[in-house]
Amino acid sequence: MQYALGTETGAVQSYTTSIPTITNAGSYHVWYKVEGDGNHNDTGAQKLSITITKAEAAVPTIESKAYTGQKQTADVAASDRYNVTTNAGGTDVGYYSVVLTQTDADKYKWGDSTDAAKTLQFQITMSTANTVTVDIKGWAKGEQAMLRLRPSARRPIPTPPSDPLLSGDAHPPRIDETGYAAIDRRLAAGRRAPSTRTPSRAYR
């Protein structure tokens, strides 16, 4: 038996005894015939039409992440059928683009039968508020109180809430080399402090 690849009307390659090997997706025509010998007659060439479809590349699910105050990028499942060409991520709450492209558009397609670059959205969501309790004792008018708070591993301490008895820092405290944040708070003018004040604040 002799084989050759060709068009709808005839072979375009030389006939050989090897069955053609095809890699890429597409429609093909394989021609075949028998070349006779002393005991067999020749046969006319016949055509076999075949179609190889593209393998499907599953679009990965991009999971959101909670805000941490640090830059974050999407976790994208690895695949030999696509490349991650954009995954810059970000720090703030919001949406960030993740772009995937096929490694070989002649072999693969997305589940929706397209093969163009696929843009997905990675979301950074608001984190759960941290609750911090502080104790202040022996605080007199005009004195400076330093509240030492240790931030959560999930989120740094943001701006302290306002208090009618207090004045002082109105910005997020800076974490020092010990891993603590010092908040400078003073009695507001004209206010009288009790000998012991133990406020509990939910710092959000």
Buried (B, 14 or more C-beta within 10 A) or exposed (E): EBBBBBEEEEBEEEBEEEEBEEEEBEEBBBBBBBEEEEEEEEEEBEBEEEEEEBEEBEBBEBEEBBBBBEEBBBEBEEBEBBEBEBBEBEEEEEEBEBBBBBEBBEBBBBEEEEBEBBEBEBBBEEBEEBEBEBEBEEBEEEEEBEBEBEBBEEBBBBEBEEBEBBBBBEEBBEBEEEEBBBBEBBBBEEEEBEEEBEBEBEBE
